[in-house]
Amino acid sequence: MFQTDDTIVAIATPAGRGGIGVVRVSGPDAPRIATALTARERFEPRHATLVRIGARDAHDQAILTSFPAPSSYTGQDVVEISAHGSPVLLHAIVRGAMDAGARLAEPGEFTLRAYLHGRMDLVQAEAVQDLVAAVTPLQARTAFDQLEGTLTERIKSIDAALFDLSARLEASLDFAGEGYHFVEPERVAGEIGSIIASIDVLLRDARAGRLVREGAQVVIVGRPNTGKSTLFNALAGSGRAIVTEIPGTTRDLLTETVDIGGIEVTLVDTAGIRTEPSDAVETEGIARARAATQRADLAVLVLDRSRPLSGDDEALLQSVGKSAHVVVASKADLPPAWNDRAVSGLPVAATAGEGVPQLRAAIASGLGLVDTHRDTPAITNIRHVELLGRARAALQRAHDAAALTMPEEFVSADVTDARGMLEEITGHRSVDDTLHAIFDRFCIGK
């Protein structure tokens, strides 16, 4: 079980030196600990107060802000101390708070207390972690939308419709002996069908949402010396890969993280793939390239347009054609050895920067991210996707039972199961193992 009646403390800012560092204290003893650290008896709520901190061997001028319960982040008494960002000083303040009775907080414990005290639901709590971890503007915007409650409201509207239906089903069961019927099977089937359609709308953009939250892996493949590493450098915006005229320069996987279409994309440059490698090292590099291509969300196949298509090119075209891919006709600034009638490829001259913006747009489109700047995906979390899928399956059973005019007990049981899945999403029904799994991924101090 979670302990929430004691007082916890942690540094709430990233490790390392900075201009300002924040120490957060939450719990019933937070005001007393503030007094112990500052020798000041009273702090005006939600007003920044200049104080002198005396903790162990460290002393500093700091800004202390008090947030009395329940109007605080955690729903408890909270004190936040903004001091100079020396790690030595911040750790001394933490130790001073612990000497006064606080306990060092576990990862995510402040947000866990906010959830347990009703300051936010589980969807919003998970959005806090996503917002902290965001590395692209789209990730931040999507997480903030969920923190504001957009997904919660959509889940609540679905649950409200199910609650109304469930109440009428239960009433029909309770008064069956008196001849009262509060539901008609055909109407019930229609209502459930409409609710299923609402869930389908949420699930439809789940893949794009997952990519927004978790990022994507894009692998650059091709035979040796087709310009893969030059293209990799152009997309990465730096000279990460060695580029020479010697075939087979790249022997291992090289990665770089870039922002494409608002998504955190891990670019992977691979060894050139050919049927007759020169040595065991190249053989291993080719094996790793093929494995990375199978795991990728999208493959960028680079074909050298200045050289005739080879059997290796044809084999690569066939292998990537079964999954998401973009074909690039590289070295487009040189005289072509084939045209679009042979292979339809996006012309790119990476050295000159020609066609690179179009390639970035093609990668975003290939990942299914065309509309993400207009509408942020409502659902991004795989836990939510799985529970919504299970809720939909239960409702499909309920719909089929109603359509077959089966007894209300069968329909009601499946509707109840679906409501349980929705309550797990928002945290109105949860188990400790689920909460541990979620909050263990948080950083300490949040």
Buried (B, 14 or more C-beta within 10 A) or exposed (E): EEEBEEBBBBBBBEEEEBEEBBBBBBBEBBBBBBBBBBEEEEBEEEEEBEBEBBBEEBEBEBBBBBBBBEEBBBBBBBBBBBBBBBEEBBBBBBBBBBEBBBBBBBBBBBBBBBBBBEBBBBBBBBBBBBBBBBEBEBBBBBBBBBBEBBBBEBBBEBBEBBBEBBEBBBBBBEEEEEEEEBBEBEEBBBBBBEBBEBBEEBBEBBBBBBBBBBBBBBBBBBBBBBBBBBBBBBBBEEEBBEBEEEBBBBBEBBBBEBBBBBBBBBBBBBBBBBEEBEEEEBEBBBEBBBEBBEEBBBBBBBBBBBBEBBEBBEBBBEBBEEEBBBBBBBBBBEEBEBEEEBBEBBBBBBBEEBBBEEBBBBBBBBBBBEEBEEEBBBBBBEBBBBBBBBBBBBBBBBBBBBBEEEEBEBBBBBBBBBBBBBBBBBBBBBEEEBBEEBBEEBBBBB
